[in-house]
Amino acid sequence: MSKLAKPANPSQRDAWLDKRLPDVEQVRPGLWSIPVPIPINPLRYVLVYALEHPGGVTIIDAGWNTDEAYDALAAGLATAGYQITDIKAVLVTHIHPDHYGLAGRIRENTGAWIGLHPADAALVHDRYDESAIDDLVAREGALLRRCGVPDLTAQELAGASMMIRHLVTMAVPDRLIDDGQHLDIPGWDLQARWTPGHSPGHLCFVEPTRRLLFSGDHVLSKITPIVAVHPQSAPNPLADYLDALRGIAKLDIAEVLPAHEYRFTDLADRVNYVVGHHEDRLAEVATTVGESDGMTCWELASQLTWSRPWDTIPPFMQRSANNETLAHLVWLELDGKLTRTPGEPDLWHRNKL
């Protein structure tokens, strides 16, 4: 089973591997893929999808709130024969800044409505309202200290995401999109699919007539999305994610249109690979904890296998790695394989069979 999904368009895959921006592309009649650059991020761009319909276009995701992103979206729409003012709706897969950040600015300039799943809509205020940010940072700091992160490091990491706060326009959604809801987009049989894990309210959009899946960050062609425990996550986000992933694999899909990297065709194989990746990680976590007399999440994270040596991972990504590790610990705890001794920090132990 390959780590890389089979590309629907090899030139788009080649652009990703060569670290180039892919072309604006007509994927199907009435459907366009528009790469929108994102700064200071190894993913480099978000693929915004524009769906044509009488009276304008609906877009799926929006990008970061930068002038470069706004101009790239406008140029991509112009290639398709439209203007920013032709956008009638922004369907946001989830509230991370590279998907949601530009939505508010688009609404201000067009009057388009913004749609989110209720679980993510409930997080907007605490995450992006200036009056609530300090509390969210404090809760993240408390979580990191319970993970065993040294106090000064925990303070630094808790506020690490504030460096990208300015890339989001605070925007309360106009409409809530529930699981299974049919979107009223003329000419499109578009249905929402709730796929929590990467965020509590992550949505995919299925077009069964055309056998397309707009997958957001739920399933990507090369990397596995971050699934982490944090102050705004569900109690067991990894279980939610794996359940949703297996559900998506059962759909009759010819092509997957993700928000990053490139479009691909082998959904079931890709899901099997990602599930296997997490099963391997769960086994590695259980084994590593079992070889100790009790360890913290932070200690464990530093000993696991990552794509690069732990000491070379930037601090912000170390925070993500720690919280991903915690998601695997929680899954194993609830499955009865590990026990947590609460404290500051919590200590984790392997249960004896």
N, C-alpha and C positions, 0 to 999 in steps of 0.2 A: 504494500500500500504506500503510495507516494506521499511525501510531505507537501507536495505542491498539487493543487487541483488542476484539472485539465482546462486550459483556457478556451473561452468561447471565441476570443479574438487574439491570436498570438501576438499581434503588434501591440496590443494593450498590455499584455503580460511582459513583453520585451521592454516596453517603456518603464514598467515598474522595476524590473530587474536592473535596468540600466540607469535607474534613478533619474528618469526624465518625466516630464509632464506628458501624459497621453493626450491624444487629439480629442477634440469635441467630436462626438460620433453619433450618427443616427443608428440606434440599435435595432429598431423596428420602425415601420411606418408610424409616425406620430409619437415616437419615443426617442429621447435624446439623453446621452450621457455627457455631463459637463464636469471636467475636473476643476475643482476650486482649491487653490493653494492654501495650506495652513502653515503658520510660522512655527519655528522652534520645535518641530515635531518630526520624528523619523518617518511618520506615515506620509508626510509631504503634501497630501491633498485629500480632499473628500470628493467622492463621485456623487454629484447632485443629478438626480434624474428628473427630466422635464417631460410631462405627459400632456400632449396636445388634446384640446377639446374645444367645442364651439365657444367662442368668447375669450379664449386665452389658454393658459397653461397652469397645471398644478405641479409643484415640485416636491420631491421627497428629499428631505434634509436641506441644509442651507449653507453650512460652512461657518468659519469664525467671523467675527465682526471686525474686519479690517478693510481698508480701502482697496487693497490688492484683491481680496476675496470678492468684494462687491463688484469690482470692475471685471474680474474674470467671469463671474456669473453673468453679468450683463453682456460681455462679449460672446459667451457661449450661447446665450439666448438669441443674440443677433444672428449667429450662424444658422440657427434654426428658424430665423425669420420673425423673432419676437423681441420685445423690450421688457425691461424689469416691470414696467407698469402693466404688462399683460399677465403677471402672476396673480392668480385668484385664490390660491390656497398653498400653505406650507405644511406638509405632513412630516412631522418630526419623529424619527424613530426613537430617539431618547435625548435626554437633556444635557449630555456632555457638550462642552463648548464648541467642538468642531462640527456638531450637527445642529445645535440650537442657537449658537451665538449670534448669527446674522438674521435670524427669523424676525426679531423685533424691528430691526431697521427696515427689512423688506415690508413689513406690515405698515410702518410709518409712511413709506413712500408709495405704497400701492393700495392699501386698504384690504389686502389679502387676509384671510383668516388663518390662524395657527391651530393645529391639532396635535394633542399629546394624549398618551394613556393616563388615566387618573392617578396611577401610582407614581408616575414621574411628575405630573402636575402638582401633586401634594408636596413635592420637594423643592419647587422653584423658589419659594420665598426664603427658606433657610439657606439655600445655596447661593442665591444671587442678589438678594435684597441687602443693601449696605447695613441695615439695622440689625440683621441676624447673623452676619458673617462671623463676628467675634465668638458667638456662642458655638457655631459649628466648628471653628478652629479649636476651641477649648475642648469640645467633645472628642475631636480627633486626637488631640494631645493626650487626653486621659486614656483613650484606647491604646495608643502607642506605648505609654508607660506600663500599662498592664501586659503588653507584649514583651516587656523587658528592654525597650529602647531607653538608653540613658537620658536623663532629664533634659539636658541641654540639646541633645540631638532630637529628642521628641518635640521640643519647642520649635526647633528649626523646621522639622519635617511637617509638623501639623499645619503650618502656614505656607507650605511650599507651593500649593496651587494658586495662591493669591497673585503670583506673577502673571497669570493668564486671566485674572478676573476682568480686566478691562476689555477683553476680547468678546465679551458677552453683553448684549443689550437685554436687560431685564424685560421679560415679556410673559405675562400671564396668558395661557392659551385661551382662545375663544371657544374652542370645542374640545370635549373629551371623547376619545376614541376607545371603545371597549373591544375586548376580544370577540372576534367573530363578526364585528360590525361591517356592513357593506357601505363603502364610501360612495357618495353620490357624485361621481365624476362622469359626466356624459361620455359615452363611447367606451368606457372601461368597466370591467367586472372586477373591481378592486376590493379586496377583503382584508381586514386587519387580523393579525395573529399575534397574541400576547406571548412574548418570549422572554420572560424575566431572567435575570442572572447578571449580565453585564451592567444593567441598571434595573431597578425594580419594575419600571414600566416600559421596558424595551418593547418596541413593536416591529414586526416584519409585515410586509404587505404582499399578499398573494394575488396573482392575476390568473385564475385557473383556465380561462378561455385561451389565453396565449401561453399558458404553462410557464409563467415567470414568477420568480420570488425575489422581491426587493428585501434583502436580508439585513440592512443596516450593519451593525457590528456583530450580530449574533453568530454568523458563520462567515468566515473570510477565506480567501484562497490560499494564503500562506501562513499567516500567524494565527495564534489563538487569542481571542479577546480576554482582557482582564476580567476575572470574576473574583471579587474581593469582599471581605467583611469590612465595613466602615460605618460611621454613625448613621448614614442614610440607607444602608443596605437592609435586605430582608435577613432574618435570623440565620438561614441556611442557603445562601445564594447559589452555592455550587449544586446543591440538589435541584433547585429550581431550574438552573441553567441546563443541566444534563437531561432533566425531564422534557424541557422545551425543545432541546436539540433533537432528542429521539422522536418527538412528535413531528418536527419539521421534516425529518428524513422520510416520513411516510407519505408525504405529498407527491403528487404526480407533477414533477417539475422538469422542464427541459433546460432551463438556464437560470443561474443565480446571478443577481445583480447586487453586489455588496457595496458598501460605502467606501471601501478602500481597496487598494491593490488592483485586481482585475476580475472581469466576469468569468464564470466557469460553468461547466456542464455536469460534473459528477457529484451531485449533492450527497447522495447516500454514502459514497466512498469517503467524501470529505468529512461527513458527520462521524463515520466509523473511526476515522483517524483521530479526530478531536476527542471523542469519547475515550479512545485508547490512550491518548496522551494523558488525560486526567486520571485514568485508572493506574497508569504507570506512576504518576506523581503521588497519588494516594498511597501506593505501595512504598515508594521511596520515603515519604513522610513517616509512615508507620514504622518502617525499618529503622530509620535514623533516630526517632524518638525511643524506640525499643532498645537501642544500644546505649542509652544514657540512663542516669538515675533520676531523670526529670530535667526538662529543659524549657526555656522560654521560646516563644514564637520567633523572636528576633535572632536568638542563637540558631534556631533551626533554619531559618531563612538563609543565614550566612553559610550554611553547610550544604544546602541543596544544589542541584545542578541547574545552572542558568545558561543563557546564551553567551555569557561572558563572565570572567571572574568577578566575584562579589565586590572586591575592592575597586573595580573599574566601573561599576554601575553608578550613575549619578544619584545624588541623594533623593531627588523626587521619585525616581524609579525604584530606589531601595524601599521607599515607603509603599509603593504599589506592590513590590515583591513580598514585603512583610504581610500586607493585608491579603494578598492572594494565598500566602502560606496559611494565614489564619482561617481562610475559607476551607482549606483542605483539612485543617485540624478540627474545625467545627463539624464537618461532614463525618469524620472518623469518630468524633466524640458521640454524636447522635446515633451512629451506627454501632456503638458499643465497643469499639476497638481501642479507644483512648479515653483517659480520664484527665480532667483538669482539676488542679488544686488551686482554688481562687486566691488571689492576693495581688500585690503590686510588686513584682510581676506574678502573673499566673504561671504555674508550672504544669507541664504536660507529661503523662506517663503512659506507657503501653500496658494495656490490660493483659493479664495472663490468661491463656486459654484453659 
